[in-house]
Amino acid sequence: MMPSFLSDLFRNQTYNPGNFFLIAGPCVVESEDLVMEVAETVRGICKKLEIPYVFKASYRKAHRTSASSFTGLGDDVGLSLIKKVGDKYNLPTTSDVHAHDECAEAAKYIDILQIPAFLCRQTDLLEAAANTGKVVNVKKGQFLSGPSMKFAVEKIRRAGNDKVMLTERGTTFGYQDLVVDYRNIPWMKEQGCPVIMDCTHSLQQPNQTSGVTGGNPQLIGTIAKAAIATGADGLFIETHPNPSVAKSDGANMLRMDLLEPLLEQLCELRQVVSRW
């Protein structure tokens, strides 16, 4: 059953309560045209399939392999465009926050504060995010097990905020790859909070000597189906009309025209899983 804080976020949407929820959008705010196009398209698909939807885009990319990589249009511009998307399409929104002193400002614009995986142990960041009163989605560090994420949850709850979610996004495998341990989904659900599968970042191939992160987007459907089968409450899928020209994470984003057929399959799978 969906917790009340999520029901409140989706109160303006008509959806099947038996469905998973979707967090989706481009990796980063590249332009107003892009975020509006993606939000309108994905909202239409989710409305058709009765999937509750959160729009996602990073207002700033703080974790890039190369110093020359695109990081954003500026915090004020990025946050304002995310809020504009939420207002125009009546959608909840989310974006990364990277430091404790960003949280209060970002909370003026977005509904869910997302803690990047690399920062999931940063106590001051977790507490500052909790203190905004907004929903906090913590991505599991690539270097952590699912059960160890209980400490991140405890930090947020001790700060007085019970609106917490956890996201699985793969585990470091060697120097330049990730693998997904699906045991982490039921393990993290033991914390009593929704668990999300990041179907795109879990397919990254980071730390390439070219300075550009690689990926395996052809396996997004495989990751998503396995996540639904193992009990994920939500899915995180970065999508772009043309990933080959995306300014961040193009190597592992889903091409937007492939999203609807994938979601149709996942809704069917969810119905089967719910009977198990």
N, C-alpha and C positions, 0 to 999 in steps of 0.2 A: 504493500500500500504506500502511495506517495506521501511523504511527510508534509505537514501543513505549510511549511515555508516554501516548498516547491509548488504546492497547489495555489498559494497566493501569487507566486510569480506568473503562473499560467492562467490566472483567472480570466483573462481577456481572450483566451483561445478555446475553441471547441476541439476536444480530443478524446480519443479512446483511453480510458484510465488503465486499460490493460497493456497499452503500448509502452515501450521504452521512450525516454525523452532524448532529444537531439541537441547538441551544441555544435554549431557549424558556421563557417564563414571563411574568409580569406585569412592567411596567416597574419598579415599586417595591413593597416590602413594605407593603401597606395594612392587612392584618389576618392573623391566623393562619388564619381560615376561607378567605380568598382563596388564599393560597399553597398550602394543602393541597388545595383543590379543583382548582386549575390543575395542580399536580404529579400528582395522581392521574389526572386526565383525560388529560393529555398522555402520561404514562407508559403508560397503557393503549393509546392509539393507536399509540405507537412500538413497543410490544411486539407488537401485531398486525401491524404493517408491517415489523418487524425493523429498526428504525432506532435506532442508538445515541443516547442522550438525555442531555443535561446540563440541569439545572434552573437557570434564571436569574431573579434578582430583585435590584434594587438595595437595599441596606440604607439608603442615603442618596442623595438626589439633590442633588448639589452644583452642578449647572449648570442653573439654572432662569431663565427669562426675567424673571419678576417676583419680587420679594422676598416677596410674599404667597403664592407657590405652595407646595404641600405638599412637604416634603423628606424625610419619614420619621417613624418611630415612636421614633427614638433608635437610635444605633448598636448598643448592646448588645442591644436587643430585636430589631432587624432581623437582625443576624448570628445571634442565637440561633434565630430562626424559620427562617432559611435552613438552618442546620445540622440543625434538627429535621426539615425536609423531607427532607434528604439521608439522615438516619438512618432515618426511617420508611419511605421508599420505596426505599432502597438505591441512591441516585442520586448521581453527582458534581454539584457545584454551583459556581456562579460569581456574582460580583458585582463592581461597580466599586470601585476604590480611587482616592483623589484626591490623596494626599500621601504622601511617603516614610515619615512616622511612623505611617501607618495600616497599612502592609503586614504587619508582623509580627503584629499583633493579628488582622487579617482572615484571615491564613493559618491561624489556629487553627480557623476555622469553615468555610472554603470550600476548594475544590480547584483552582480556576482564578482567578487574579487578573486582572481585566480593566482595561486602561488606557484611559480615555476618549480619544476622538479629539482633543479640545482639548489633551490633556496628553501626546501621543505623543512630543514632543521633550524632555520633562522628564527629564534625565539622572538626577537623584537618585531620582526616582520609579521609573524603569525599573530602576536598580541595586538599589534596596531590594526591589522585587518579585522580581527575579532571586534575591536573596540568601535569600529564604524557601525556595527549592527547589521551589516549586509551579510548575505550568504558568502561563505568562504569555501572555495574549491581548491584543495591542495593536491598537486600532482606528486605522485610517489617518486622519490629520487631513483635514478637509474642504478644507484649503489645500495639501495635498501630492499629489504624483504617486505611483503605485505603486512605481516604482523607487527613490524617495527613502526608502522605508521600510526599506531595507537598513541605514540607520544606527541605527534603533531596534533591529533584530535584532542588530547588532554590539554594541551597548551591553549587551544582555542576555547574549549569549554570552560577552563578555569578562568579565562578572561571574561566569562559571562555570556558567551555566544554559543548556542547549540545548533546554529544553522551552518552545518559543515558537511562537505562532500569530499570524497577521495577519488582520484583518477589514476588508473594504471596506465603506464606509458612505456613499458618495457624495461629490461635490465641489461646493463652493460655486458657485452660478450666479446672479450678480447679488446682490442684498441679501437676498432672501427665498425662495430656492429652492435645490434640489440637483439634480444630474444624476449618473448612474452611467456611468463610463467602464469598460467591461468589459475593456479591455486591461489594466487593473490586476490582474485575477485571474491571468492567466499571468505577468505581470511579477513579481508578489509571490511566486508559486510558485517563481521562480528562486532565491529565498533558501533553498530546501530546507525549508520549513516549511508546515504546513497553512494553507490560505486559506479564510476564511469570508465569506459574503455576508450582511450585515445587511440583511434585506429590509424592515424596517419603518422604522428611522431614516433610511435612504436616501430615504425618501419624505416626510420632514419638510419643512415650509415654515416655517423659523425666523424669528425677529425680527419677528413680526407686531406692529403697533402696539397691538393689543388686550392684549398681554402674555401671550398664550397661543399656543404653537406650533401651526401648522396641519399638514395632511398629506393624502396621497392613498392611503388604505388600499385602494381598489379596484384599485390597481396592484401590490399585494403579490405576487400570482400571477405577473404579468409579470416582475417583478424576479427572483423565485425561479427561474422557468423559464429565463430567460436566464443566470442564474448557473450552474445545473446544466449548461447547454449549453456554457458557456465553461470548465468544469473546476473549479468550486468544490468543495472537500472537505467543507464544512459549511455549514449555513444557520443564521442567527440570526433568530428570529421572536418578537417580543413579542406575547402573546396574553392576552385577558381575556374573562370571560363576558359583560361588558357594557361595552365601551369608552366608551360615552357618559357613564358615571358614574365612570370611572377617575380616580384622583387625579394621574396623570402620563401624558403622551403618549397620551391617549385618541384623539387625532385621527389617529394613524397605527398603532394596534395592530390586529391581526387578531381579529375576533370568534371566540371559541373553537370555536363549532359549525361554523365554516368550515375549521378546520385539517385535519381528517381527509381530506375530499375533495381538498384541495390536495396534501397529502402523498402520497396515492395516485397522483395525476397525476405528481408529481415522482419517485416511485420508478419509474414506468414510463419516464419520460424518462431517468432515470439508466441504466436497462438499455440503452436505445438508444444513449446517448452512450458507454457503456463498450465498444461494439462498433466505434466509429469509429477 
